[in-house]
Amino acid sequence: MPSQEITWQVPEDLYRELLWAQEELAYPSLIDVVSQAVRRRLAEMRRETWRREFRSLQRQVRSAGGFDLGETKAQVVANLREIRRQVFEEEYAHLY
């Protein structure tokens, strides 16, 4: 896998923590410790972004009045079945 080189100056205390983590967690090299930490942080950032976008979508749905699927479980099921029937008739009925 191609790679790029980064030169990174860190405070002495952070460097000592990285060395401690390498030894404590038995990583073969300091690069492995940093790579793992960066990958984990990037995954957290993606989850945070997804949550933020999801909350924004929820607010948009609420401000638009919701999905209007009904109040009870039976109403929601009935409305979703009707929507499914309509979609089938509009999109797929001509195939049968």
Biopython code that builds the backbone (N, CA, C, O; Angstrom):
import numpy as np
from Bio.PDB.StructureBuilder import StructureBuilder

atoms = [
    (1, "MET", "N", (0.847, -1.176, 0.000)),
    (1, "MET", "CA", (0.000, 0.000, 0.000)),
    (1, "MET", "C", (0.893, 1.240, 0.000)),
    (1, "MET", "O", (1.807, 1.347, 0.817)),
    (2, "PRO", "N", (0.630, 2.174, -0.912)),
    (2, "PRO", "CA", (1.425, 3.402, -0.942)),
    (2, "PRO", "C", (1.240, 4.191, 0.361)),
    (2, "PRO", "O", (0.196, 4.114, 1.009)),
    (3, "SER", "N", (2.251, 4.929, 0.717)),
    (3, "SER", "CA", (2.151, 5.711, 1.948)),
    (3, "SER", "C", (2.803, 7.066, 1.762)),
    (3, "SER", "O", (3.571, 7.291, 0.827)),
    (4, "GLN", "N", (2.479, 7.948, 2.667)),
    (4, "GLN", "CA", (3.036, 9.290, 2.692)),
    (4, "GLN", "C", (3.763, 9.477, 4.015)),
    (4, "GLN", "O", (3.397, 8.869, 5.021)),
    (5, "GLU", "N", (4.767, 10.297, 4.013)),
    (5, "GLU", "CA", (5.525, 10.557, 5.233)),
    (5, "GLU", "C", (5.038, 11.853, 5.866)),
    (5, "GLU", "O", (4.796, 12.849, 5.185)),
    (6, "ILE", "N", (4.901, 11.812, 7.187)),
    (6, "ILE", "CA", (4.519, 12.992, 7.958)),
    (6, "ILE", "C", (5.569, 13.205, 9.036)),
    (6, "ILE", "O", (5.974, 12.262, 9.716)),
    (7, "THR", "N", (6.006, 14.441, 9.189)),
    (7, "THR", "CA", (6.888, 14.798, 10.290)),
    (7, "THR", "C", (6.041, 15.559, 11.291)),
    (7, "THR", "O", (5.399, 16.553, 10.951)),
    (8, "TRP", "N", (6.045, 15.084, 12.527)),
    (8, "TRP", "CA", (5.136, 15.634, 13.533)),
    (8, "TRP", "C", (5.907, 15.870, 14.819)),
    (8, "TRP", "O", (6.454, 14.934, 15.402)),
    (9, "GLN", "N", (5.952, 17.094, 15.251)),
    (9, "GLN", "CA", (6.601, 17.414, 16.515)),
    (9, "GLN", "C", (5.539, 17.423, 17.603)),
    (9, "GLN", "O", (4.509, 18.087, 17.486)),
    (10, "VAL", "N", (5.812, 16.670, 18.666)),
    (10, "VAL", "CA", (4.852, 16.578, 19.760)),
    (10, "VAL", "C", (5.519, 17.013, 21.057)),
    (10, "VAL", "O", (6.737, 16.909, 21.202)),
    (11, "PRO", "N", (4.719, 17.500, 21.995)),
    (11, "PRO", "CA", (5.280, 17.846, 23.296)),
    (11, "PRO", "C", (5.900, 16.619, 23.958)),
    (11, "PRO", "O", (5.477, 15.489, 23.715)),
    (12, "GLU", "N", (6.882, 16.849, 24.777)),
    (12, "GLU", "CA", (7.615, 15.762, 25.439)),
    (12, "GLU", "C", (6.688, 14.844, 26.222)),
    (12, "GLU", "O", (6.857, 13.625, 26.185)),
    (13, "ASP", "N", (5.700, 15.413, 26.940)),
    (13, "ASP", "CA", (4.803, 14.560, 27.734)),
    (13, "ASP", "C", (3.955, 13.652, 26.849)),
    (13, "ASP", "O", (3.709, 12.503, 27.214)),
    (14, "LEU", "N", (3.510, 14.136, 25.710)),
    (14, "LEU", "CA", (2.751, 13.299, 24.781)),
    (14, "LEU", "C", (3.638, 12.187, 24.219)),
    (14, "LEU", "O", (3.208, 11.042, 24.076)),
    (15, "TYR", "N", (4.861, 12.542, 23.908)),
    (15, "TYR", "CA", (5.800, 11.534, 23.401)),
    (15, "TYR", "C", (5.999, 10.430, 24.434)),
    (15, "TYR", "O", (6.018, 9.251, 24.081)),
    (16, "ARG", "N", (6.148, 10.793, 25.695)),
    (16, "ARG", "CA", (6.312, 9.787, 26.750)),
    (16, "ARG", "C", (5.062, 8.908, 26.853)),
    (16, "ARG", "O", (5.165, 7.698, 27.052)),
    (17, "GLU", "N", (3.883, 9.521, 26.715)),
    (17, "GLU", "CA", (2.640, 8.734, 26.753)),
    (17, "GLU", "C", (2.573, 7.758, 25.582)),
    (17, "GLU", "O", (2.145, 6.615, 25.743)),
    (18, "LEU", "N", (2.993, 8.206, 24.414)),
    (18, "LEU", "CA", (3.005, 7.324, 23.249)),
    (18, "LEU", "C", (3.959, 6.149, 23.459)),
    (18, "LEU", "O", (3.636, 5.009, 23.127)),
    (19, "LEU", "N", (5.128, 6.437, 24.010)),
    (19, "LEU", "CA", (6.066, 5.362, 24.298)),
    (19, "LEU", "C", (5.495, 4.398, 25.330)),
    (19, "LEU", "O", (5.648, 3.184, 25.200)),
    (20, "TRP", "N", (4.840, 4.931, 26.347)),
    (20, "TRP", "CA", (4.213, 4.094, 27.359)),
    (20, "TRP", "C", (3.155, 3.192, 26.719)),
    (20, "TRP", "O", (3.106, 1.992, 26.989)),
    (21, "ALA", "N", (2.302, 3.789, 25.860)),
    (21, "ALA", "CA", (1.246, 3.020, 25.197)),
    (21, "ALA", "C", (1.842, 1.924, 24.320)),
    (21, "ALA", "O", (1.329, 0.806, 24.281)),
    (22, "GLN", "N", (2.916, 2.244, 23.623)),
    (22, "GLN", "CA", (3.557, 1.242, 22.778)),
    (22, "GLN", "C", (4.013, 0.057, 23.621)),
    (22, "GLN", "O", (3.780, -1.097, 23.264)),
    (23, "GLU", "N", (4.654, 0.349, 24.725)),
    (23, "GLU", "CA", (5.153, -0.729, 25.572)),
    (23, "GLU", "C", (4.012, -1.469, 26.262)),
    (23, "GLU", "O", (3.971, -2.699, 26.264)),
    (24, "GLU", "N", (3.098, -0.719, 26.841)),
    (24, "GLU", "CA", (1.992, -1.314, 27.605)),
    (24, "GLU", "C", (1.092, -2.187, 26.728)),
    (24, "GLU", "O", (0.647, -3.254, 27.153)),
    (25, "LEU", "N", (0.832, -1.731, 25.517)),
    (25, "LEU", "CA", (-0.083, -2.443, 24.620)),
    (25, "LEU", "C", (0.652, -3.353, 23.637)),
    (25, "LEU", "O", (0.035, -3.965, 22.765)),
    (26, "ALA", "N", (1.961, -3.436, 23.785)),
    (26, "ALA", "CA", (2.796, -4.327, 22.979)),
    (26, "ALA", "C", (2.691, -4.072, 21.473)),
    (26, "ALA", "O", (2.603, -5.008, 20.679)),
    (27, "TYR", "N", (2.700, -2.800, 21.096)),
    (27, "TYR", "CA", (2.752, -2.455, 19.679)),
    (27, "TYR", "C", (4.193, -2.594, 19.200)),
    (27, "TYR", "O", (5.122, -2.252, 19.931)),
    (28, "PRO", "N", (4.388, -3.087, 17.989)),
    (28, "PRO", "CA", (5.746, -3.276, 17.497)),
    (28, "PRO", "C", (6.522, -1.970, 17.307)),
    (28, "PRO", "O", (7.745, -1.946, 17.442)),
    (29, "SER", "N", (5.801, -0.877, 16.992)),
    (29, "SER", "CA", (6.495, 0.394, 16.763)),
    (29, "SER", "C", (5.602, 1.555, 17.177)),
    (29, "SER", "O", (4.391, 1.413, 17.345)),
    (30, "LEU", "N", (6.233, 2.688, 17.333)),
    (30, "LEU", "CA", (5.491, 3.905, 17.667)),
    (30, "LEU", "C", (4.539, 4.286, 16.541)),
    (30, "LEU", "O", (3.452, 4.807, 16.790)),
    (31, "ILE", "N", (4.944, 4.029, 15.312)),
    (31, "ILE", "CA", (4.088, 4.299, 14.149)),
    (31, "ILE", "C", (2.778, 3.535, 14.266)),
    (31, "ILE", "O", (1.718, 4.072, 13.944)),
    (32, "ASP", "N", (2.839, 2.287, 14.724)),
    (32, "ASP", "CA", (1.631, 1.479, 14.875)),
    (32, "ASP", "C", (0.691, 2.078, 15.917)),
    (32, "ASP", "O", (-0.526, 2.069, 15.733)),
    (33, "VAL", "N", (1.245, 2.593, 17.003)),
    (33, "VAL", "CA", (0.428, 3.232, 18.048)),
    (33, "VAL", "C", (-0.287, 4.445, 17.477)),
    (33, "VAL", "O", (-1.496, 4.602, 17.647)),
    (34, "VAL", "N", (0.463, 5.296, 16.802)),
    (34, "VAL", "CA", (-0.111, 6.524, 16.244)),
    (34, "VAL", "C", (-1.138, 6.196, 15.164)),
    (34, "VAL", "O", (-2.201, 6.813, 15.112)),
    (35, "SER", "N", (-0.829, 5.233, 14.309)),
    (35, "SER", "CA", (-1.770, 4.854, 13.243)),
    (35, "SER", "C", (-3.089, 4.362, 13.822)),
    (35, "SER", "O", (-4.166, 4.747, 13.367)),
    (36, "GLN", "N", (-2.989, 3.502, 14.836)),
    (36, "GLN", "CA", (-4.204, 2.980, 15.469)),
    (36, "GLN", "C", (-5.009, 4.111, 16.103)),
    (36, "GLN", "O", (-6.231, 4.158, 15.960)),
    (37, "ALA", "N", (-4.336, 5.014, 16.796)),
    (37, "ALA", "CA", (-5.029, 6.133, 17.445)),
    (37, "ALA", "C", (-5.718, 7.020, 16.413)),
    (37, "ALA", "O", (-6.855, 7.445, 16.617)),
    (38, "VAL", "N", (-5.043, 7.296, 15.325)),
    (38, "VAL", "CA", (-5.620, 8.143, 14.275)),
    (38, "VAL", "C", (-6.816, 7.450, 13.637)),
    (38, "VAL", "O", (-7.846, 8.081, 13.403)),
    (39, "ARG", "N", (-6.686, 6.147, 13.353)),
    (39, "ARG", "CA", (-7.822, 5.414, 12.757)),
    (39, "ARG", "C", (-9.041, 5.433, 13.670)),
    (39, "ARG", "O", (-10.169, 5.622, 13.213)),
    (40, "ARG", "N", (-8.804, 5.234, 14.966)),
    (40, "ARG", "CA", (-9.927, 5.261, 15.908)),
    (40, "ARG", "C", (-10.566, 6.636, 15.958)),
    (40, "ARG", "O", (-11.791, 6.756, 15.969)),
    (41, "ARG", "N", (-9.748, 7.667, 15.988)),
    (41, "ARG", "CA", (-10.307, 9.030, 16.036)),
    (41, "ARG", "C", (-11.078, 9.347, 14.764)),
    (41, "ARG", "O", (-12.138, 9.969, 14.828)),
    (42, "LEU", "N", (-10.571, 8.936, 13.620)),
    (42, "LEU", "CA", (-11.291, 9.165, 12.368)),
    (42, "LEU", "C", (-12.635, 8.442, 12.366)),
    (42, "LEU", "O", (-13.627, 8.988, 11.885)),
    (43, "ALA", "N", (-12.678, 7.232, 12.893)),
    (43, "ALA", "CA", (-13.942, 6.493, 12.988)),
    (43, "ALA", "C", (-14.914, 7.234, 13.902)),
    (43, "ALA", "O", (-16.102, 7.327, 13.596)),
    (44, "GLU", "N", (-14.417, 7.761, 15.023)),
    (44, "GLU", "CA", (-15.272, 8.549, 15.920)),
    (44, "GLU", "C", (-15.816, 9.776, 15.207)),
    (44, "GLU", "O", (-16.990, 10.117, 15.353)),
    (45, "MET", "N", (-14.965, 10.439, 14.437)),
    (45, "MET", "CA", (-15.393, 11.635, 13.715)),
    (45, "MET", "C", (-16.475, 11.297, 12.690)),
    (45, "MET", "O", (-17.427, 12.059, 12.514)),
    (46, "ARG", "N", (-16.329, 10.151, 12.011)),
    (46, "ARG", "CA", (-17.366, 9.747, 11.049)),
    (46, "ARG", "C", (-18.683, 9.477, 11.764)),
    (46, "ARG", "O", (-19.746, 9.864, 11.277)),
    (47, "ARG", "N", (-18.619, 8.809, 12.926)),
    (47, "ARG", "CA", (-19.846, 8.557, 13.690)),
    (47, "ARG", "C", (-20.472, 9.869, 14.157)),
    (47, "ARG", "O", (-21.690, 10.037, 14.090)),
    (48, "GLU", "N", (-19.647, 10.792, 14.625)),
    (48, "GLU", "CA", (-20.164, 12.086, 15.075)),
    (48, "GLU", "C", (-20.837, 12.832, 13.928)),
    (48, "GLU", "O", (-21.897, 13.432, 14.104)),
    (49, "THR", "N", (-20.215, 12.788, 12.756)),
    (49, "THR", "CA", (-20.794, 13.446, 11.579)),
    (49, "THR", "C", (-22.122, 12.803, 11.213)),
    (49, "THR", "O", (-23.095, 13.496, 10.918)),
    (50, "TRP", "N", (-22.160, 11.454, 11.234)),
    (50, "TRP", "CA", (-23.397, 10.746, 10.910)),
    (50, "TRP", "C", (-24.499, 11.133, 11.894)),
    (50, "TRP", "O", (-25.627, 11.410, 11.485)),
    (51, "ARG", "N", (-24.175, 11.155, 13.199)),
    (51, "ARG", "CA", (-25.178, 11.518, 14.213)),
    (51, "ARG", "C", (-25.681, 12.936, 14.005)),
    (51, "ARG", "O", (-26.880, 13.196, 14.108)),
    (52, "ARG", "N", (-24.767, 13.853, 13.712)),
    (52, "ARG", "CA", (-25.154, 15.247, 13.491)),
    (52, "ARG", "C", (-26.085, 15.357, 12.282)),
    (52, "ARG", "O", (-27.098, 16.054, 12.345)),
    (53, "GLU", "N", (-25.754, 14.683, 11.198)),
    (53, "GLU", "CA", (-26.596, 14.714, 10.004)),
    (53, "GLU", "C", (-27.938, 14.045, 10.259)),
    (53, "GLU", "O", (-28.966, 14.502, 9.762)),
    (54, "PHE", "N", (-27.932, 12.958, 11.037)),
    (54, "PHE", "CA", (-29.179, 12.275, 11.363)),
    (54, "PHE", "C", (-30.082, 13.175, 12.205)),
    (54, "PHE", "O", (-31.286, 13.260, 11.959)),
    (55, "ARG", "N", (-29.494, 13.849, 13.205)),
    (55, "ARG", "CA", (-30.296, 14.778, 14.025)),
    (55, "ARG", "C", (-30.867, 15.908, 13.178)),
    (55, "ARG", "O", (-32.002, 16.333, 13.392)),
    (56, "SER", "N", (-30.089, 16.393, 12.221)),
    (56, "SER", "CA", (-30.581, 17.432, 11.319)),
    (56, "SER", "C", (-31.753, 16.921, 10.503)),
    (56, "SER", "O", (-32.743, 17.630, 10.323)),
    (57, "LEU", "N", (-31.651, 15.706, 10.012)),
    (57, "LEU", "CA", (-32.749, 15.102, 9.255)),
    (57, "LEU", "C", (-33.984, 14.939, 10.137)),
    (57, "LEU", "O", (-35.102, 15.204, 9.695)),
    (58, "GLN", "N", (-33.785, 14.501, 11.389)),
    (58, "GLN", "CA", (-34.918, 14.376, 12.315)),
    (58, "GLN", "C", (-35.613, 15.722, 12.500)),
    (58, "GLN", "O", (-36.842, 15.799, 12.488)),
    (59, "ARG", "N", (-34.822, 16.785, 12.671)),
    (59, "ARG", "CA", (-35.422, 18.121, 12.839)),
    (59, "ARG", "C", (-36.208, 18.532, 11.594)),
    (59, "ARG", "O", (-37.284, 19.120, 11.701)),
    (60, "GLN", "N", (-35.671, 18.224, 10.421)),
    (60, "GLN", "CA", (-36.363, 18.557, 9.182)),
    (60, "GLN", "C", (-37.691, 17.811, 9.082)),
    (60, "GLN", "O", (-38.704, 18.383, 8.680)),
    (61, "VAL", "N", (-37.678, 16.544, 9.448)),
    (61, "VAL", "CA", (-38.911, 15.744, 9.391)),
    (61, "VAL", "C", (-39.926, 16.312, 10.377)),
    (61, "VAL", "O", (-41.098, 16.474, 10.039)),
    (62, "ARG", "N", (-39.476, 16.615, 11.600)),
    (62, "ARG", "CA", (-40.397, 17.181, 12.597)),
    (62, "ARG", "C", (-40.970, 18.513, 12.131)),
    (62, "ARG", "O", (-42.170, 18.755, 12.262)),
    (63, "SER", "N", (-40.118, 19.374, 11.586)),
    (63, "SER", "CA", (-40.602, 20.691, 11.162)),
    (63, "SER", "C", (-41.550, 20.588, 9.975)),
    (63, "SER", "O", (-42.388, 21.467, 9.768)),
    (64, "ALA", "N", (-41.420, 19.513, 9.192)),
    (64, "ALA", "CA", (-42.319, 19.307, 8.048)),
    (64, "ALA", "C", (-43.602, 18.599, 8.459)),
    (64, "ALA", "O", (-44.474, 18.346, 7.627)),
    (65, "GLY", "N", (-43.713, 18.282, 9.744)),
    (65, "GLY", "CA", (-44.938, 17.647, 10.214)),
    (65, "GLY", "C", (-44.843, 16.145, 10.356)),
    (65, "GLY", "O", (-45.854, 15.478, 10.577)),
    (66, "GLY", "N", (-43.652, 15.608, 10.234)),
    (66, "GLY", "CA", (-43.479, 14.169, 10.404)),
    (66, "GLY", "C", (-43.788, 13.406, 9.131)),
    (66, "GLY", "O", (-43.943, 13.987, 8.057)),
    (67, "PHE", "N", (-43.873, 12.110, 9.272)),
    (67, "PHE", "CA", (-44.136, 11.252, 8.125)),
    (67, "PHE", "C", (-45.624, 11.036, 7.900)),
    (67, "PHE", "O", (-46.026, 10.510, 6.862)),
    (68, "ASP", "N", (-46.438, 11.434, 8.857)),
    (68, "ASP", "CA", (-47.887, 11.278, 8.769)),
    (68, "ASP", "C", (-48.268, 9.829, 8.497)),
    (68, "ASP", "O", (-49.053, 9.534, 7.596)),
    (69, "LEU", "N", (-47.696, 8.934, 9.295)),
    (69, "LEU", "CA", (-47.971, 7.508, 9.128)),
    (69, "LEU", "C", (-49.043, 7.010, 10.080)),
    (69, "LEU", "O", (-49.514, 5.881, 9.941)),
    (70, "GLY", "N", (-49.432, 7.824, 11.036)),
    (70, "GLY", "CA", (-50.439, 7.419, 12.004)),
    (70, "GLY", "C", (-49.906, 7.482, 13.420)),
    (70, "GLY", "O", (-48.715, 7.685, 13.656)),
    (71, "GLU", "N", (-50.823, 7.304, 14.352)),
    (71, "GLU", "CA", (-50.463, 7.405, 15.764)),
    (71, "GLU", "C", (-50.261, 6.046, 16.413)),
    (71, "GLU", "O", (-49.405, 5.896, 17.286)),
    (72, "THR", "N", (-51.030, 5.066, 16.001)),
    (72, "THR", "CA", (-50.924, 3.740, 16.614)),
    (72, "THR", "C", (-50.155, 2.808, 15.691)),
    (72, "THR", "O", (-49.946, 3.105, 14.515)),
    (73, "LYS", "N", (-49.741, 1.686, 16.241)),
    (73, "LYS", "CA", (-49.020, 0.692, 15.449)),
    (73, "LYS", "C", (-49.883, 0.207, 14.283)),
    (73, "LYS", "O", (-49.393, 0.040, 13.166)),
    (74, "ALA", "N", (-51.152, -0.013, 14.550)),
    (74, "ALA", "CA", (-52.064, -0.494, 13.497)),
    (74, "ALA", "C", (-52.205, 0.548, 12.389)),
    (74, "ALA", "O", (-52.234, 0.197, 11.210)),
    (75, "GLN", "N", (-52.292, 1.819, 12.759)),
    (75, "GLN", "CA", (-52.396, 2.883, 11.746)),
    (75, "GLN", "C", (-51.126, 2.962, 10.905)),
    (75, "GLN", "O", (-51.186, 3.103, 9.683)),
    (76, "VAL", "N", (-49.983, 2.870, 11.566)),
    (76, "VAL", "CA", (-48.714, 2.930, 10.848)),
    (76, "VAL", "C", (-48.610, 1.766, 9.871)),
    (76, "VAL", "O", (-48.227, 1.965, 8.718)),
    (77, "VAL", "N", (-48.942, 0.560, 10.308)),
    (77, "VAL", "CA", (-48.874, -0.617, 9.443)),
    (77, "VAL", "C", (-49.832, -0.454, 8.261)),
    (77, "VAL", "O", (-49.464, -0.731, 7.120)),
    (78, "ALA", "N", (-51.043, -0.012, 8.531)),
    (78, "ALA", "CA", (-52.023, 0.168, 7.458)),
    (78, "ALA", "C", (-51.548, 1.211, 6.450)),
    (78, "ALA", "O", (-51.669, 1.011, 5.241)),
    (79, "ASN", "N", (-51.009, 2.318, 6.944)),
    (79, "ASN", "CA", (-50.533, 3.374, 6.039)),
    (79, "ASN", "C", (-49.327, 2.906, 5.222)),
    (79, "ASN", "O", (-49.240, 3.198, 4.029)),
    (80, "LEU", "N", (-48.399, 2.183, 5.853)),
    (80, "LEU", "CA", (-47.252, 1.678, 5.104)),
    (80, "LEU", "C", (-47.678, 0.661, 4.058)),
    (80, "LEU", "O", (-47.106, 0.630, 2.968)),
    (81, "ARG", "N", (-48.664, -0.167, 4.359)),
    (81, "ARG", "CA", (-49.171, -1.120, 3.366)),
    (81, "ARG", "C", (-49.793, -0.394, 2.186)),
    (81, "ARG", "O", (-49.625, -0.802, 1.037)),
    (82, "GLU", "N", (-50.508, 0.680, 2.472)),
    (82, "GLU", "CA", (-51.118, 1.467, 1.397)),
    (82, "GLU", "C", (-50.044, 2.131, 0.538)),
    (82, "GLU", "O", (-50.155, 2.160, -0.687)),
    (83, "ILE", "N", (-49.031, 2.650, 1.165)),
    (83, "ILE", "CA", (-47.930, 3.261, 0.409)),
    (83, "ILE", "C", (-47.250, 2.205, -0.454)),
    (83, "ILE", "O", (-46.947, 2.456, -1.621)),
    (84, "ARG", "N", (-47.010, 1.032, 0.112)),
    (84, "ARG", "CA", (-46.385, -0.055, -0.648)),
    (84, "ARG", "C", (-47.252, -0.429, -1.844)),
    (84, "ARG", "O", (-46.735, -0.640, -2.941)),
    (85, "ARG", "N", (-48.565, -0.514, -1.644)),
    (85, "ARG", "CA", (-49.479, -0.843, -2.739)),
    (85, "ARG", "C", (-49.401, 0.216, -3.835)),
    (85, "ARG", "O", (-49.349, -0.112, -5.020)),
    (86, "GLN", "N", (-49.393, 1.485, -3.433)),
    (86, "GLN", "CA", (-49.320, 2.568, -4.414)),
    (86, "GLN", "C", (-48.012, 2.529, -5.203)),
    (86, "GLN", "O", (-48.002, 2.686, -6.424)),
    (87, "VAL", "N", (-46.920, 2.317, -4.488)),
    (87, "VAL", "CA", (-45.622, 2.230, -5.173)),
    (87, "VAL", "C", (-45.616, 1.068, -6.141)),
    (87, "VAL", "O", (-45.129, 1.198, -7.264)),
    (88, "PHE", "N", (-46.153, -0.074, -5.721)),
    (88, "PHE", "CA", (-46.202, -1.237, -6.601)),
    (88, "PHE", "C", (-46.995, -0.908, -7.855)),
    (88, "PHE", "O", (-46.546, -1.196, -8.965)),
    (89, "GLU", "N", (-48.164, -0.311, -7.694)),
    (89, "GLU", "CA", (-49.006, -0.005, -8.857)),
    (89, "GLU", "C", (-48.326, 0.986, -9.790)),
    (89, "GLU", "O", (-48.428, 0.866, -11.011)),
    (90, "GLU", "N", (-47.629, 1.972, -9.213)),
    (90, "GLU", "CA", (-46.990, 2.992, -10.054)),
    (90, "GLU", "C", (-45.711, 2.487, -10.714)),
    (90, "GLU", "O", (-45.410, 2.863, -11.847)),
    (91, "GLU", "N", (-44.970, 1.655, -10.028)),
    (91, "GLU", "CA", (-43.645, 1.285, -10.510)),
    (91, "GLU", "C", (-43.557, -0.117, -11.115)),
    (91, "GLU", "O", (-42.766, -0.353, -12.029)),
    (92, "TYR", "N", (-44.372, -1.046, -10.605)),
    (92, "TYR", "CA", (-44.141, -2.448, -10.976)),
    (92, "TYR", "C", (-45.350, -3.150, -11.592)),
    (92, "TYR", "O", (-45.182, -4.198, -12.216)),
    (93, "ALA", "N", (-46.545, -2.621, -11.441)),
    (93, "ALA", "CA", (-47.755, -3.313, -11.922)),
    (93, "ALA", "C", (-47.667, -3.638, -13.413)),
    (93, "ALA", "O", (-48.169, -4.673, -13.851)),
    (94, "HIS", "N", (-47.037, -2.767, -14.187)),
    (94, "HIS", "CA", (-46.960, -3.002, -15.631)),
    (94, "HIS", "C", (-46.099, -4.224, -15.984)),
    (94, "HIS", "O", (-46.144, -4.703, -17.117)),
    (95, "LEU", "N", (-45.333, -4.719, -15.042)),
    (95, "LEU", "CA", (-44.496, -5.888, -15.304)),
    (95, "LEU", "C", (-45.276, -7.192, -15.192)),
    (95, "LEU", "O", (-44.790, -8.240, -15.617)),
    (96, "TYR", "N", (-46.499, -7.139, -14.616)),
    (96, "TYR", "CA", (-47.281, -8.354, -14.406)),
    (96, "TYR", "C", (-48.515, -8.385, -15.236)),
    (96, "TYR", "O", (-49.280, -9.347, -15.169)),
]
sb = StructureBuilder()
sb.init_structure("model")
sb.init_model(0)
sb.init_chain("A")
sb.init_seg("    ")
for serial, (resi, resn, name, xyz) in enumerate(atoms, 1):
    if name == "N":
        sb.init_residue(resn, " ", resi, " ")
    sb.init_atom(name, np.array(xyz, "f"), 0.0, 1.0, " ", f" {name:<3s}", serial, name[0])
structure = sb.get_structure()
